[in-house]
Amino acid sequence: MQHFFSEYKSGGYPVNGDYQAKAKGISSSSSTRPLENNPTLYESSQLNNLLLRKDICKTWSSMLIIDAGSTSSSNELLKVVRYVVNEDGKFVFGNEGYPANDTPAHSQMAERCFASGNLFFDDDNTLIAINNKSGDFRQQPETLQVALWKLFQDKIPMKNQFLIIINNRKGSVDNVYLTDAKKLEHELSQCTKFIEHFNGQIHSQQPIKK
């Protein structure tokens, strides 16, 4: 698997302290569905409550990367969580699945957001993968830099090596990156322009031009 930052050096990710993101604001939802359910949403401090739910969505780990043609020597059942980074720059989490009853659509979690997708956890509630898959927002891969920064900022437990899965706007997998968590956290912490820009956008809330 290729190195996450090396692959996206000119594609918008912060590299060597430079912020060149294509996504320079908050994205509006690309679809509006008339949903009448009232799902439970969770903040970062409540994430464990969601992961302990008996009805938490689950998928086999092999399904994460099958579209990318990758293989894994193990196949475990993972917990799947839906996330957004909202206009206030905060994580909002919900159960993954078809929007109904206590399962939200991404657009129910925030009208506009900086990042959206799914998180995947093992049985110990440790993060092993993240993607940018959202049928509502369909954001570019560059928005993952915000979600990754928030994972470290909120101290979400994660594996020493975890997967970053890049989904295209159709939802299929384009790339998969096996990433060293400590190295990534260090690289992100050095991206002062990215951090300043993100913190500034929380207050200005300027939508992305489509």
FIFIKE-645122 format. One line per field, with one value per residue (C-alpha): residue number from 1; residue in one letter; chain; x, y, z. Coordinates in nm, 2 decimals, always signed. Example, Ala and Ser with C-alpha at 12.3 -4.5 7.8 and 13.67 -1.06 7.14 Angstrom:
<sites>
num: c(1 2)
residuo: c(A S)
cadena: c(A A)
x: c(+1.23 +1.37)
y: c(-0.45 -0.11)
z: c(+0.78 +0.71)
</sites>
This chain:
<sites>
num: c(1 2 3 4 5 6 7 8 9 10 11 12 13 14 15 16 17 18 19 20 21 22 23 24 25 26 27 28 29 30 31 32 33 34 35 36 37 38 39 40 41 42 43 44 45 46 47 48 49 50 51 52 53 54 55 56 57 58 59 60 61 62 63 64 65 66 67 68 69 70 71 72 73 74 75 76 77 78 79 80 81 82 83 84 85 86 87 88 89 90 91 92 93 94 95 96 97 98 99 100 101 102 103 104 105 106 107 108 109 110 111 112 113 114 115 116 117 118 119 120 121 122 123 124 125 126 127 128 129 130 131 132 133 134 135 136 137 138 139 140 141 142 143 144 145 146 147 148 149 150 151 152 153 154 155 156 157 158 159 160 161 162 163 164 165 166 167 168 169 170 171 172 173 174 175 176 177 178 179 180 181 182 183 184 185 186 187 188 189 190 191 192 193 194 195 196 197 198 199 200 201 202 203 204 205 206 207 208 209 210)
residuo: c(M Q H F F S E Y K S G G Y P V N G D Y Q A K A K G I S S S S S T R P L E N N P T L Y E S S Q L N N L L L R K D I C K T W S S M L I I D A G S T S S S N E L L K V V R Y V V N E D G K F V F G N E G Y P A N D T P A H S Q M A E R C F A S G N L F F D D D N T L I A I N N K S G D F R Q Q P E T L Q V A L W K L F Q D K I P M K N Q F L I I I N N R K G S V D N V Y L T D A K K L E H E L S Q C T K F I E H F N G Q I H S Q Q P I K K)
cadena: c(A A A A A A A A A A A A A A A A A A A A A A A A A A A A A A A A A A A A A A A A A A A A A A A A A A A A A A A A A A A A A A A A A A A A A A A A A A A A A A A A A A A A A A A A A A A A A A A A A A A A A A A A A A A A A A A A A A A A A A A A A A A A A A A A A A A A A A A A A A A A A A A A A A A A A A A A A A A A A A A A A A A A A A A A A A A A A A A A A A A A A A A A A A A A A A A A A A A A A A A A A A A A A A A A A A)
x: c(+0.00 +0.12 +0.20 -0.10 +0.08 +0.31 +0.02 -0.17 +0.13 -0.02 -0.37 -0.47 -0.34 -0.11 +0.25 +0.56 +0.36 +0.19 -0.19 -0.31 -0.66 -0.91 -1.19 -1.17 -1.49 -1.80 -1.99 -2.37 -2.57 -2.60 -2.93 -3.23 -3.44 -3.77 -3.69 -3.92 -3.71 -3.55 -3.21 -2.98 -2.66 -2.34 -2.05 -1.69 -1.72 -2.03 -1.88 -1.83 -2.20 -2.27 -2.01 -2.17 -2.52 -2.65 -2.79 -2.46 -2.40 -2.13 -1.94 -1.66 -1.32 -1.26 -1.55 -1.36 -1.10 -1.25 -1.33 -0.97 -0.85 -0.66 -0.65 -0.62 -0.50 -0.77 -1.14 -1.30 -1.64 -1.61 -1.84 -1.94 -2.01 -2.13 -1.95 -1.96 -1.74 -2.01 -2.00 -1.87 -1.57 -1.70 -1.75 -2.11 -2.16 -2.45 -2.52 -2.44 -2.72 -3.03 -3.17 -3.47 -3.57 -3.25 -3.01 -2.94 -2.86 -2.54 -2.77 -2.96 -2.64 -2.55 -2.69 -2.33 -2.00 -1.63 -1.60 -1.82 -1.79 -1.75 -1.53 -1.46 -1.38 -1.27 -1.43 -1.21 -1.36 -1.03 -1.03 -0.89 -1.02 -1.17 -1.33 -1.49 -1.80 -2.13 -2.42 -2.55 -2.24 -2.01 -1.71 -1.37 -1.09 -0.92 -1.18 -1.04 -0.75 -1.01 -1.15 -0.80 -0.70 -1.01 -0.95 -0.62 -0.75 -1.03 -0.80 -1.01 -0.84 -0.68 -0.45 -0.08 -0.14 -0.49 -0.65 -0.74 -0.99 -1.05 -1.40 -1.50 -1.82 -2.00 -1.90 -1.66 -1.30 -1.03 -0.73 -0.64 -0.35 -0.20 -0.10 +0.12 -0.08 +0.20 +0.37 +0.05 -0.03 +0.32 +0.28 -0.06 +0.07 +0.34 +0.08 +0.02 -0.14 -0.40 -0.47 -0.51 -0.73 -0.96 -0.99 -1.07 -1.34 -1.52 -1.60 -1.65 -1.86 -1.81 -1.96 -1.77 -1.84 -1.97)
y: c(+0.00 +0.35 +0.61 +0.83 +1.17 +1.08 +0.99 +1.31 +1.54 +1.76 +1.66 +1.88 +1.71 +1.90 +1.80 +1.95 +2.22 +2.34 +2.36 +2.33 +2.18 +2.19 +2.19 +2.53 +2.54 +2.36 +2.14 +2.15 +1.84 +1.72 +1.54 +1.60 +1.31 +1.35 +1.15 +1.14 +0.92 +1.08 +0.90 +0.92 +1.12 +1.11 +1.34 +1.22 +1.17 +0.95 +0.74 +0.43 +0.43 +0.40 +0.12 -0.08 -0.07 -0.42 -0.30 -0.15 -0.20 -0.46 -0.58 -0.82 -0.66 -0.83 -0.62 -0.29 -0.34 -0.59 -0.32 -0.21 -0.57 -0.60 -0.91 -0.97 -1.28 -1.23 -1.16 -1.02 -0.86 -0.49 -0.22 +0.05 +0.41 +0.70 +1.04 +1.40 +1.69 +1.96 +2.34 +2.38 +2.16 +1.88 +1.51 +1.38 +1.00 +0.77 +0.41 +0.31 +0.16 +0.25 +0.57 +0.47 +0.44 +0.51 +0.51 +0.86 +0.97 +1.19 +1.48 +1.44 +1.47 +1.81 +2.03 +2.12 +1.97 +1.97 +1.59 +1.28 +0.91 +0.59 +0.47 +0.10 -0.05 -0.39 -0.57 -0.37 -0.05 +0.05 +0.22 +0.02 +0.21 +0.54 +0.64 +0.94 +0.75 +0.95 +0.93 +1.27 +1.49 +1.30 +1.49 +1.48 +1.27 +1.59 +1.64 +1.33 +1.55 +1.72 +1.39 +1.25 +1.57 +1.55 +1.18 +1.27 +1.59 +1.40 +1.10 +0.84 +0.50 +0.36 +0.08 +0.16 +0.10 +0.16 +0.19 +0.51 +0.42 +0.66 +0.64 +0.82 +1.01 +0.69 +0.52 +0.26 +0.23 +0.41 +0.36 +0.20 +0.32 +0.14 +0.42 +0.46 +0.64 +0.81 +0.92 +1.06 +1.25 +1.41 +1.51 +1.66 +1.85 +2.01 +2.14 +2.48 +2.64 +2.36 +2.39 +2.77 +2.74 +2.48 +2.68 +2.99 +2.81 +2.70 +3.07 +3.19 +2.90 +2.97 +2.70 +2.53 +2.67 +2.38)
z: c(+0.00 -0.09 +0.17 +0.24 +0.23 -0.06 -0.28 -0.21 -0.20 -0.48 -0.42 -0.13 +0.18 +0.41 +0.34 +0.50 +0.67 +0.35 +0.33 -0.03 +0.02 -0.26 +0.00 +0.16 +0.36 +0.46 +0.21 +0.18 +0.16 -0.20 -0.14 +0.09 +0.19 +0.38 +0.69 +0.99 +1.23 +1.53 +1.57 +1.87 +1.79 +1.99 +2.07 +2.10 +2.48 +2.42 +2.14 +2.36 +2.44 +2.07 +2.02 +2.31 +2.16 +2.08 +1.75 +1.63 +1.26 +1.18 +0.87 +0.80 +0.77 +0.43 +0.29 +0.36 +0.09 -0.15 -0.40 -0.41 -0.49 -0.16 +0.05 +0.42 +0.61 +0.88 +0.87 +1.18 +1.25 +1.28 +1.43 +1.19 +1.29 +1.08 +1.14 +1.04 +1.15 +1.18 +1.14 +1.49 +1.41 +1.63 +1.57 +1.56 +1.55 +1.47 +1.38 +1.03 +0.80 +0.61 +0.77 +0.98 +1.34 +1.54 +1.24 +1.09 +0.75 +0.72 +0.63 +0.96 +1.16 +1.01 +0.74 +0.64 +0.74 +0.70 +0.67 +0.67 +0.63 +0.84 +1.11 +1.17 +1.52 +1.64 +1.94 +2.18 +2.04 +1.88 +1.54 +1.26 +0.95 +0.83 +0.50 +0.33 +0.21 +0.23 -0.01 +0.12 +0.11 -0.13 -0.03 -0.19 -0.02 +0.09 +0.36 +0.54 +0.67 +0.90 +1.03 +1.09 +1.28 +1.49 +1.57 +1.73 +1.89 +2.06 +2.15 +1.98 +2.05 +1.73 +1.62 +1.58 +1.21 +1.06 +0.72 +0.54 +0.27 -0.02 -0.17 -0.49 -0.54 -0.65 -0.32 -0.45 -0.32 -0.51 -0.28 +0.06 +0.27 +0.57 +0.79 +1.10 +1.35 +1.54 +1.22 +1.08 +1.40 +1.39 +1.02 +1.09 +1.39 +1.17 +0.93 +1.10 +0.79 +0.78 +1.15 +1.13 +0.83 +0.98 +1.31 +1.11 +0.90 +1.22 +1.28 +0.93 +0.80 +0.43 +0.21 -0.07 -0.41 -0.62)
</sites>
